[in-house]
Amino acid sequence: MRKRTTYPLLLLLLTALLMLAGCHQEEPIIPSVKTQVTAPEVLPRTKGFFLLNEGNMGSNKCTLDFFDYASGTYYRNIYAERNPGVVQELGDVGNDLAVYGSKLYAVVNCSHFVEVMDVRSARHLGQVSIPNCRSIVFEGRYAYVSSYAGPVRIDPNARLGYVARIDTATLQITDTCTVGYQPEEMAIANGKLYVANSGGYRVPNYDTTVSVIDLSTFKREKDIDVAVNLHRMVLDEKRSQLFVSSRGDYGQTPSGIYVIDTRADKVTGSIPLSCSSMTLAGDSLYVVSAEWNAAKASYQTTYAIYDVARQQVLPRPFIADGTETSIDKPYGLAVNPDNGDILVTDAADYITPGTLRCYSPQGKLRWSVTTGDIPSKIAFTTKSFILQ
């Protein structure tokens, strides 16, 4: 009996694959949205800033925006347009964003990678695979990325996290260092890397420590006991004081901010403010809090400035014109290093486009613009951006 040939079947399969490839290539690329939001402005160093939109978890809607000071124009969703060949675009849940040298780094949490782009064009240069990655900082030739090290899920037995060290020239992981549970933001001072451990997956058994890594050996040398569920980290200009936020336990223990002396590596005090986001400009620590109040069954929102030099909370909030009432869910926060403008993002309902608002140093609204879903991290750049 003659054996049936499989060539026609192979030919059909190949044809189908080619057709699918052709369809993918012909898919329309969603163009960026260009919005004139303010008058052109020439600043001493800053050319613009990137804004990373998280996108709701599971929606694969992390996007990248850019604001150009020289033209006063906001460009929404630039990554897809500039990288049509990258499948799944920026991925699922953008968690951190930073400019270092000639590169732009986006930490994409649930897609488990750090996307590396050219800072002048936002074009893809490479990716570094890191499970459940969270935050990124830099020192010398290396980038340091915190990782939950396990799957994205609540688990009382979740493993310890780690920090990955990446060579910024080769984009290769050269080493890892184990830290506490579910590490979040980091800071570098005096040759040491400080890591805020949250323990968020092990609720109600949160972590309470800041891990300290000696960068010369890349070994953890100690843990500093601070408070439950640690999150944000900001250094003062002298790198002698490290401000660390605690998210509390969302019940009996409120959020707060604690001060670590980086010379003695010990907690020296606390600041009487709850905190969701914070950033430092000169001696002013800008703090936003959107904390759930169980007793009132509502969010309590504050916009405060803490004077680091005087060690006191200033009497007025940093939004002074009453427009804070139009902000639904304050989320991201940044201050322009050149002109002192305060940038506040609003995540709205977490599933539809958010809003970015720009305030003067005196707290007056200058402009606002629609962003992607859950606008979060802002990274300023001194490099001229190639506009399209």
C-alpha positions as a Markdown table, in Angstrom:
| # | Residue | x | y | z |
|---|---|---|---|---|
| 1 | Met | 0.0 | 0.0 | 0.0 |
| 2 | Arg | 1.4 | 3.4 | -1.0 |
| 3 | Lys | 2.2 | 5.8 | 2.0 |
| 4 | Arg | 0.4 | 9.1 | 1.9 |
| 5 | Thr | 2.8 | 12.1 | 1.4 |
| 6 | Thr | 2.7 | 14.8 | 4.1 |
| 7 | Tyr | 4.0 | 17.6 | 1.8 |
| 8 | Pro | 0.6 | 19.1 | 1.1 |
| 9 | Leu | -0.1 | 19.3 | 4.8 |
| 10 | Leu | 3.3 | 21.0 | 5.4 |
| 11 | Leu | 2.7 | 23.4 | 2.6 |
| 12 | Leu | -0.7 | 24.4 | 4.1 |
| 13 | Leu | 0.9 | 24.9 | 7.5 |
| 14 | Leu | 3.7 | 27.0 | 6.1 |
| 15 | Thr | 1.2 | 29.1 | 4.1 |
| 16 | Ala | -0.9 | 29.7 | 7.2 |
| 17 | Leu | 2.1 | 30.8 | 9.2 |
| 18 | Leu | 3.1 | 33.2 | 6.5 |
| 19 | Met | -0.4 | 34.6 | 6.4 |
| 20 | Leu | -0.4 | 35.1 | 10.2 |
| 21 | Ala | 2.9 | 36.8 | 10.0 |
| 22 | Gly | 1.7 | 39.0 | 7.2 |
| 23 | Cys | -1.4 | 39.9 | 9.2 |
| 24 | His | 0.7 | 40.8 | 12.3 |
| 25 | Gln | 2.9 | 43.1 | 10.2 |
| 26 | Glu | -0.1 | 44.8 | 8.7 |
| 27 | Glu | -1.8 | 45.5 | 12.0 |
| 28 | Pro | -2.2 | 49.2 | 12.4 |
| 29 | Ile | 0.0 | 50.8 | 14.9 |
| 30 | Ile | -1.9 | 53.0 | 17.3 |
| 31 | Pro | -0.3 | 56.5 | 16.8 |
| 32 | Ser | 0.6 | 58.6 | 19.8 |
| 33 | Val | -1.8 | 61.4 | 20.8 |
| 34 | Lys | -0.3 | 64.9 | 20.6 |
| 35 | Thr | -1.7 | 67.6 | 22.9 |
| 36 | Gln | -0.5 | 71.2 | 23.3 |
| 37 | Val | -0.9 | 71.9 | 27.0 |
| 38 | Thr | 1.2 | 75.0 | 27.7 |
| 39 | Ala | 3.5 | 77.6 | 26.2 |
| 40 | Pro | 7.0 | 76.6 | 25.2 |
| 41 | Glu | 9.6 | 76.9 | 27.9 |
| 42 | Val | 13.4 | 76.7 | 27.8 |
| 43 | Leu | 15.0 | 75.3 | 31.0 |
| 44 | Pro | 18.6 | 75.3 | 32.0 |
| 45 | Arg | 19.0 | 71.5 | 31.7 |
| 46 | Thr | 15.7 | 69.6 | 31.6 |
| 47 | Lys | 14.4 | 68.9 | 28.1 |
| 48 | Gly | 11.3 | 66.9 | 29.1 |
| 49 | Phe | 10.1 | 64.0 | 31.1 |
| 50 | Phe | 8.7 | 60.5 | 30.5 |
| 51 | Leu | 5.7 | 59.2 | 32.3 |
| 52 | Leu | 5.0 | 55.5 | 32.8 |
| 53 | Asn | 1.4 | 54.4 | 33.0 |
| 54 | Glu | 1.0 | 51.2 | 34.9 |
| 55 | Gly | -2.1 | 49.8 | 33.3 |
| 56 | Asn | -4.5 | 47.7 | 35.3 |
| 57 | Met | -3.1 | 44.3 | 36.3 |
| 58 | Gly | -3.8 | 41.6 | 33.6 |
| 59 | Ser | -4.7 | 44.1 | 30.9 |
| 60 | Asn | -1.3 | 44.4 | 29.3 |
| 61 | Lys | -1.8 | 48.2 | 29.0 |
| 62 | Cys | 1.5 | 49.6 | 30.4 |
| 63 | Thr | 2.2 | 52.6 | 28.2 |
| 64 | Leu | 4.8 | 55.4 | 27.9 |
| 65 | Asp | 4.2 | 59.2 | 27.5 |
| 66 | Phe | 6.5 | 62.1 | 27.0 |
| 67 | Phe | 6.3 | 65.9 | 27.7 |
| 68 | Asp | 8.5 | 68.3 | 25.7 |
| 69 | Tyr | 9.2 | 71.6 | 27.4 |
| 70 | Ala | 10.6 | 73.3 | 24.3 |
| 71 | Ser | 7.2 | 73.0 | 22.6 |
| 72 | Gly | 4.9 | 72.7 | 25.6 |
| 73 | Thr | 3.5 | 69.5 | 24.0 |
| 74 | Tyr | 2.5 | 66.2 | 25.6 |
| 75 | Tyr | 2.8 | 63.0 | 23.6 |
| 76 | Arg | 0.6 | 60.1 | 24.9 |
| 77 | Asn | 1.4 | 56.4 | 24.1 |
| 78 | Ile | 4.7 | 56.8 | 22.3 |
| 79 | Tyr | 6.2 | 53.3 | 22.7 |
| 80 | Ala | 4.0 | 51.3 | 20.3 |
| 81 | Glu | 4.5 | 53.9 | 17.6 |
| 82 | Arg | 8.3 | 53.8 | 17.9 |
| 83 | Asn | 8.5 | 50.0 | 18.4 |
| 84 | Pro | 6.1 | 48.4 | 15.9 |
| 85 | Gly | 8.0 | 45.1 | 16.0 |
| 86 | Val | 7.8 | 44.5 | 19.7 |
| 87 | Val | 5.1 | 42.0 | 20.5 |
| 88 | Gln | 2.9 | 42.8 | 23.5 |
| 89 | Glu | 4.5 | 46.3 | 23.6 |
| 90 | Leu | 5.5 | 47.4 | 27.1 |
| 91 | Gly | 3.6 | 44.5 | 28.8 |
| 92 | Asp | 1.7 | 44.2 | 32.1 |
| 93 | Val | 2.0 | 46.7 | 35.0 |
| 94 | Gly | 4.8 | 49.3 | 34.7 |
| 95 | Asn | 6.2 | 49.7 | 38.2 |
| 96 | Asp | 9.3 | 52.0 | 37.9 |
| 97 | Leu | 11.0 | 54.3 | 35.4 |
| 98 | Ala | 14.4 | 55.9 | 35.3 |
| 99 | Val | 16.9 | 57.6 | 33.0 |
| 100 | Tyr | 20.6 | 56.6 | 33.4 |
| 101 | Gly | 23.2 | 57.7 | 30.8 |
| 102 | Ser | 21.9 | 57.2 | 27.3 |
| 103 | Lys | 19.2 | 54.7 | 28.3 |
| 104 | Leu | 15.7 | 54.7 | 29.7 |
| 105 | Tyr | 14.7 | 51.8 | 31.9 |
| 106 | Ala | 11.1 | 50.7 | 32.6 |
| 107 | Val | 10.5 | 48.0 | 35.2 |
| 108 | Val | 7.5 | 46.0 | 34.1 |
| 109 | Asn | 6.3 | 44.0 | 37.1 |
| 110 | Cys | 3.9 | 41.3 | 36.0 |
| 111 | Ser | 5.6 | 40.8 | 32.6 |
| 112 | His | 8.8 | 40.0 | 34.6 |
| 113 | Phe | 11.3 | 42.2 | 32.7 |
| 114 | Val | 13.1 | 45.5 | 32.6 |
| 115 | Glu | 12.6 | 47.2 | 29.2 |
| 116 | Val | 15.7 | 49.1 | 28.1 |
| 117 | Met | 15.2 | 51.9 | 25.6 |
| 118 | Asp | 17.3 | 54.7 | 23.9 |
| 119 | Val | 16.6 | 57.8 | 25.9 |
| 120 | Arg | 16.5 | 60.1 | 22.8 |
| 121 | Ser | 14.0 | 58.0 | 20.9 |
| 122 | Ala | 12.3 | 55.5 | 23.3 |
| 123 | Arg | 13.3 | 52.8 | 20.8 |
| 124 | His | 13.8 | 49.2 | 22.2 |
| 125 | Leu | 17.4 | 48.3 | 22.9 |
| 126 | Gly | 16.9 | 45.1 | 25.0 |
| 127 | Gln | 15.2 | 43.4 | 27.9 |
| 128 | Val | 16.4 | 41.9 | 31.2 |
| 129 | Ser | 14.3 | 39.1 | 32.6 |
| 130 | Ile | 13.7 | 39.4 | 36.3 |
| 131 | Pro | 10.7 | 37.7 | 38.0 |
| 132 | Asn | 8.2 | 40.1 | 39.7 |
| 133 | Cys | 10.6 | 43.1 | 39.4 |
| 134 | Arg | 9.8 | 46.2 | 41.3 |
| 135 | Ser | 12.3 | 49.1 | 41.5 |
| 136 | Ile | 15.5 | 50.3 | 39.9 |
| 137 | Val | 18.5 | 52.4 | 41.1 |
| 138 | Phe | 22.0 | 53.0 | 39.7 |
| 139 | Glu | 25.6 | 53.3 | 40.8 |
| 140 | Gly | 28.7 | 53.4 | 38.5 |
| 141 | Arg | 28.3 | 50.8 | 35.7 |
| 142 | Tyr | 25.5 | 48.9 | 37.4 |
| 143 | Ala | 21.8 | 48.9 | 37.7 |
| 144 | Tyr | 20.1 | 47.3 | 40.7 |
| 145 | Val | 16.6 | 45.9 | 40.5 |
| 146 | Ser | 14.5 | 44.6 | 43.4 |
| 147 | Ser | 12.6 | 41.4 | 42.8 |
| 148 | Tyr | 9.9 | 39.6 | 44.8 |
| 149 | Ala | 11.5 | 36.4 | 43.3 |
| 150 | Gly | 8.3 | 34.5 | 43.0 |
| 151 | Pro | 4.8 | 34.5 | 41.3 |
| 152 | Val | 2.4 | 37.4 | 41.7 |
| 153 | Arg | 0.1 | 36.2 | 44.4 |
| 154 | Ile | -0.6 | 36.4 | 48.1 |
| 155 | Asp | 1.3 | 33.6 | 49.8 |
| 156 | Pro | 2.1 | 33.3 | 53.6 |
| 157 | Asn | 5.0 | 31.1 | 52.6 |
| 158 | Ala | 6.3 | 33.4 | 49.9 |
| 159 | Arg | 10.1 | 33.2 | 49.5 |
| 160 | Leu | 12.6 | 35.9 | 50.3 |
| 161 | Gly | 13.2 | 38.5 | 47.6 |
| 162 | Tyr | 16.5 | 39.6 | 46.1 |
| 163 | Val | 18.3 | 42.4 | 44.3 |
| 164 | Ala | 19.8 | 41.7 | 40.8 |
| 165 | Arg | 22.9 | 43.6 | 39.7 |
| 166 | Ile | 22.9 | 44.4 | 36.0 |
| 167 | Asp | 25.8 | 45.5 | 33.8 |
| 168 | Thr | 24.4 | 48.6 | 32.0 |
| 169 | Ala | 26.7 | 48.1 | 29.1 |
| 170 | Thr | 25.9 | 44.4 | 28.3 |
| 171 | Leu | 22.4 | 44.3 | 30.0 |
| 172 | Gln | 23.5 | 41.0 | 31.7 |
| 173 | Ile | 22.8 | 40.1 | 35.3 |
| 174 | Thr | 26.1 | 39.7 | 37.0 |
| 175 | Asp | 25.0 | 38.7 | 40.5 |
| 176 | Thr | 22.1 | 38.6 | 42.9 |
| 177 | Cys | 21.8 | 39.2 | 46.7 |
| 178 | Thr | 19.0 | 37.9 | 48.9 |
| 179 | Val | 17.2 | 40.5 | 51.0 |
| 180 | Gly | 13.9 | 40.5 | 52.9 |
| 181 | Tyr | 10.4 | 39.6 | 51.8 |
| 182 | Gln | 8.9 | 41.4 | 48.8 |
| 183 | Pro | 11.5 | 44.2 | 48.5 |
| 184 | Glu | 10.3 | 47.5 | 47.1 |
| 185 | Glu | 12.1 | 50.8 | 46.5 |
| 186 | Met | 15.9 | 51.3 | 47.1 |
| 187 | Ala | 18.5 | 54.0 | 47.7 |
| 188 | Ile | 22.3 | 54.2 | 47.5 |
| 189 | Ala | 24.5 | 56.1 | 50.0 |
| 190 | Asn | 28.1 | 55.8 | 51.1 |
| 191 | Gly | 28.8 | 52.6 | 49.1 |
| 192 | Lys | 25.7 | 50.9 | 50.5 |
| 193 | Leu | 22.4 | 49.8 | 48.9 |
| 194 | Tyr | 19.3 | 50.2 | 51.1 |
| 195 | Val | 16.3 | 48.0 | 50.3 |
| 196 | Ala | 12.8 | 48.6 | 51.7 |
| 197 | Asn | 11.2 | 45.1 | 52.5 |
| 198 | Ser | 7.4 | 45.0 | 52.5 |
| 199 | Gly | 6.4 | 41.4 | 53.1 |
| 200 | Gly | 3.2 | 42.4 | 51.3 |
| 201 | Tyr | 2.5 | 38.8 | 50.1 |
| 202 | Arg | 2.7 | 37.5 | 53.6 |
| 203 | Val | -0.1 | 39.6 | 55.1 |
| 204 | Pro | -0.7 | 39.9 | 58.0 |
| 205 | Asn | 2.9 | 38.9 | 58.7 |
| 206 | Tyr | 4.6 | 41.9 | 57.0 |
| 207 | Asp | 8.3 | 42.4 | 56.9 |
| 208 | Thr | 9.6 | 45.4 | 59.0 |
| 209 | Thr | 13.2 | 45.7 | 57.8 |
| 210 | Val | 15.5 | 47.7 | 55.5 |
| 211 | Ser | 18.3 | 45.4 | 54.2 |
| 212 | Val | 21.7 | 47.0 | 53.8 |
| 213 | Ile | 24.0 | 45.7 | 51.1 |
| 214 | Asp | 27.7 | 46.5 | 50.9 |
| 215 | Leu | 28.2 | 47.3 | 47.2 |
| 216 | Ser | 31.9 | 46.5 | 47.2 |
| 217 | Thr | 31.1 | 42.8 | 48.0 |
| 218 | Phe | 27.5 | 42.8 | 47.0 |
| 219 | Lys | 26.6 | 41.0 | 50.3 |
| 220 | Arg | 23.9 | 41.8 | 52.7 |
| 221 | Glu | 25.6 | 43.1 | 55.9 |
| 222 | Lys | 22.7 | 43.9 | 58.1 |
| 223 | Asp | 18.9 | 44.5 | 58.5 |
| 224 | Ile | 17.5 | 47.6 | 60.2 |
| 225 | Asp | 14.2 | 47.2 | 61.9 |
| 226 | Val | 11.9 | 50.1 | 60.9 |
| 227 | Ala | 8.1 | 49.5 | 60.6 |
| 228 | Val | 5.6 | 47.2 | 58.9 |
| 229 | Asn | 5.1 | 47.0 | 55.1 |
| 230 | Leu | 7.9 | 49.4 | 53.9 |
| 231 | His | 7.5 | 51.0 | 50.5 |
| 232 | Arg | 9.1 | 54.3 | 49.3 |
| 233 | Met | 12.6 | 55.6 | 49.8 |
| 234 | Val | 14.1 | 59.1 | 49.4 |
| 235 | Leu | 17.6 | 60.3 | 50.3 |
| 236 | Asp | 18.4 | 63.9 | 51.3 |
| 237 | Glu | 21.0 | 65.8 | 49.2 |
| 238 | Lys | 23.8 | 65.0 | 51.6 |
| 239 | Arg | 22.9 | 61.3 | 51.5 |
| 240 | Ser | 23.0 | 61.3 | 55.3 |
| 241 | Gln | 19.2 | 60.9 | 55.9 |
| 242 | Leu | 17.1 | 58.3 | 54.3 |
| 243 | Phe | 13.3 | 58.7 | 54.4 |
| 244 | Val | 11.4 | 55.4 | 54.3 |
| 245 | Ser | 7.6 | 55.1 | 54.1 |
| 246 | Ser | 5.5 | 52.4 | 55.7 |
| 247 | Arg | 2.1 | 51.5 | 54.3 |
| 248 | Gly | 1.0 | 50.2 | 57.6 |
| 249 | Asp | -1.4 | 47.3 | 57.8 |
| 250 | Tyr | -4.4 | 49.1 | 56.3 |
| 251 | Gly | -6.2 | 48.7 | 59.6 |
| 252 | Gln | -4.9 | 49.4 | 63.1 |
| 253 | Thr | -1.4 | 50.5 | 62.1 |
| 254 | Pro | -1.4 | 53.7 | 60.0 |
| 255 | Ser | 1.2 | 54.5 | 57.3 |
| 256 | Gly | 4.1 | 56.7 | 58.2 |
| 257 | Ile | 7.6 | 58.0 | 57.3 |
| 258 | Tyr | 10.7 | 57.1 | 59.2 |
| 259 | Val | 14.2 | 58.6 | 59.2 |
| 260 | Ile | 17.4 | 56.5 | 59.0 |
| 261 | Asp | 20.8 | 57.9 | 59.6 |
| 262 | Thr | 23.0 | 56.4 | 56.9 |
| 263 | Arg | 26.2 | 57.0 | 58.8 |
| 264 | Ala | 25.0 | 55.0 | 61.8 |
| 265 | Asp | 22.5 | 52.8 | 60.0 |
| 266 | Lys | 19.8 | 53.3 | 62.6 |
| 267 | Val | 16.3 | 54.9 | 62.8 |
| 268 | Thr | 16.6 | 58.3 | 64.4 |
| 269 | Gly | 13.0 | 59.6 | 64.1 |
| 270 | Ser | 9.7 | 59.7 | 62.3 |
| 271 | Ile | 7.6 | 62.3 | 60.5 |
| 272 | Pro | 4.0 | 62.8 | 61.5 |
| 273 | Leu | 2.6 | 62.2 | 58.0 |
| 274 | Ser | 1.0 | 59.3 | 56.3 |
| 275 | Cys | 2.4 | 58.6 | 52.9 |
| 276 | Ser | 1.5 | 57.1 | 49.5 |
| 277 | Ser | 4.1 | 58.9 | 47.5 |
| 278 | Met | 7.0 | 61.3 | 48.3 |
| 279 | Thr | 9.8 | 63.1 | 46.5 |
| 280 | Leu | 12.5 | 65.5 | 47.7 |
| 281 | Ala | 13.5 | 68.9 | 46.1 |
| 282 | Gly | 16.1 | 70.8 | 48.1 |
| 283 | Asp | 15.1 | 70.8 | 51.7 |
| 284 | Ser | 11.4 | 70.2 | 50.9 |
| 285 | Leu | 10.0 | 66.7 | 51.1 |
| 286 | Tyr | 6.7 | 66.6 | 49.2 |
| 287 | Val | 4.3 | 64.0 | 50.5 |
| 288 | Val | 1.0 | 62.7 | 49.1 |
| 289 | Ser | -1.2 | 60.5 | 51.2 |
| 290 | Ala | -4.4 | 58.7 | 50.0 |
| 291 | Glu | -5.0 | 56.5 | 53.0 |
| 292 | Trp | -8.1 | 54.4 | 53.6 |
| 293 | Asn | -9.9 | 55.3 | 56.8 |
| 294 | Ala | -11.8 | 52.2 | 58.0 |
| 295 | Ala | -13.7 | 54.1 | 60.6 |
| 296 | Lys | -15.0 | 56.7 | 58.1 |
| 297 | Ala | -15.1 | 54.1 | 55.2 |
| 298 | Ser | -13.4 | 56.6 | 52.9 |
| 299 | Tyr | -10.0 | 57.7 | 51.7 |
| 300 | Gln | -8.3 | 60.6 | 53.6 |
| 301 | Thr | -6.1 | 62.6 | 51.2 |
| 302 | Thr | -3.4 | 65.1 | 52.2 |
| 303 | Tyr | -0.7 | 67.1 | 50.2 |
| 304 | Ala | 2.0 | 68.1 | 52.6 |
| 305 | Ile | 5.6 | 69.6 | 52.6 |
| 306 | Tyr | 8.1 | 68.6 | 55.3 |
| 307 | Asp | 11.0 | 70.9 | 55.8 |
| 308 | Val | 14.0 | 68.6 | 56.2 |
| 309 | Ala | 16.4 | 71.3 | 57.5 |
| 310 | Arg | 13.9 | 72.6 | 60.2 |
| 311 | Gln | 12.4 | 69.1 | 60.8 |
| 312 | Gln | 8.9 | 70.4 | 60.7 |
| 313 | Val | 5.7 | 70.1 | 58.5 |
| 314 | Leu | 4.9 | 73.4 | 56.8 |
| 315 | Pro | 1.6 | 74.9 | 57.6 |
| 316 | Arg | 0.2 | 74.9 | 54.1 |
| 317 | Pro | -0.3 | 72.0 | 51.7 |
| 318 | Phe | 1.6 | 72.1 | 48.4 |
| 319 | Ile | -1.6 | 72.6 | 46.4 |
| 320 | Ala | -2.9 | 76.0 | 47.4 |
| 321 | Asp | -5.6 | 76.9 | 44.9 |
| 322 | Gly | -8.3 | 74.4 | 45.9 |
| 323 | Thr | -8.0 | 72.3 | 42.8 |
| 324 | Glu | -7.1 | 69.2 | 44.9 |
| 325 | Thr | -10.8 | 68.5 | 45.1 |
| 326 | Ser | -10.7 | 67.6 | 41.4 |
| 327 | Ile | -8.1 | 64.9 | 42.0 |
| 328 | Asp | -9.8 | 61.5 | 42.5 |
| 329 | Lys | -6.9 | 59.1 | 43.3 |
| 330 | Pro | -3.5 | 60.9 | 43.7 |
| 331 | Tyr | -0.8 | 58.4 | 42.6 |
| 332 | Gly | 2.5 | 59.6 | 41.2 |
| 333 | Leu | 4.5 | 62.6 | 42.4 |
| 334 | Ala | 7.6 | 64.5 | 41.0 |
| 335 | Val | 9.2 | 67.9 | 41.2 |
| 336 | Asn | 11.0 | 69.5 | 38.2 |
| 337 | Pro | 14.6 | 70.1 | 39.3 |
| 338 | Asp | 14.9 | 73.3 | 37.1 |
| 339 | Asn | 11.8 | 75.3 | 37.7 |
| 340 | Gly | 10.3 | 73.7 | 40.8 |
| 341 | Asp | 7.0 | 72.7 | 39.1 |
| 342 | Ile | 5.1 | 70.0 | 41.0 |
| 343 | Leu | 3.7 | 67.1 | 39.0 |
| 344 | Val | 0.8 | 65.1 | 40.4 |
| 345 | Thr | -0.8 | 62.1 | 38.7 |
| 346 | Asp | -4.4 | 61.0 | 39.2 |
| 347 | Ala | -5.2 | 57.3 | 38.7 |
| 348 | Ala | -9.0 | 58.0 | 38.6 |
| 349 | Asp | -10.8 | 54.6 | 38.7 |
| 350 | Tyr | -7.7 | 52.6 | 37.9 |
| 351 | Ile | -9.2 | 51.2 | 34.6 |
| 352 | Thr | -9.6 | 54.3 | 32.4 |
| 353 | Pro | -7.2 | 57.1 | 31.4 |
| 354 | Gly | -5.8 | 59.2 | 34.2 |
| 355 | Thr | -4.7 | 62.8 | 34.5 |
| 356 | Leu | -1.4 | 64.6 | 35.0 |
| 357 | Arg | -1.6 | 68.0 | 36.7 |
| 358 | Cys | 1.3 | 70.5 | 36.8 |
| 359 | Tyr | 1.4 | 73.0 | 39.7 |
| 360 | Ser | 3.7 | 76.0 | 40.2 |
| 361 | Pro | 6.0 | 76.0 | 43.2 |
| 362 | Gln | 3.4 | 78.3 | 44.8 |
| 363 | Gly | 0.8 | 75.5 | 44.4 |
| 364 | Lys | -1.2 | 77.0 | 41.6 |
| 365 | Leu | -2.5 | 74.8 | 38.7 |
| 366 | Arg | -0.6 | 75.5 | 35.5 |
| 367 | Trp | -1.9 | 72.8 | 33.2 |
| 368 | Ser | -3.4 | 69.3 | 33.1 |
| 369 | Val | -3.5 | 66.6 | 30.4 |
| 370 | Thr | -5.0 | 63.1 | 29.9 |
| 371 | Thr | -2.6 | 60.2 | 30.3 |
| 372 | Gly | -2.7 | 56.5 | 30.0 |
| 373 | Asp | -4.3 | 54.2 | 32.6 |
| 374 | Ile | -2.8 | 54.6 | 36.1 |
| 375 | Pro | -0.2 | 57.2 | 35.5 |
| 376 | Ser | 2.7 | 56.5 | 37.9 |
| 377 | Lys | 6.4 | 57.1 | 37.6 |
| 378 | Ile | 8.0 | 60.3 | 36.1 |
| 379 | Ala | 11.6 | 60.4 | 34.8 |
| 380 | Phe | 13.1 | 63.7 | 33.7 |
| 381 | Thr | 15.7 | 63.9 | 30.9 |
| 382 | Thr | 18.4 | 66.3 | 30.0 |
| 383 | Lys | 18.7 | 64.8 | 26.5 |
| 384 | Ser | 16.9 | 66.2 | 23.5 |
| 385 | Phe | 14.1 | 63.8 | 22.4 |
| 386 | Ile | 13.5 | 63.0 | 18.8 |
| 387 | Leu | 9.9 | 64.1 | 18.2 |
| 388 | Gln | 7.6 | 62.6 | 15.6 |
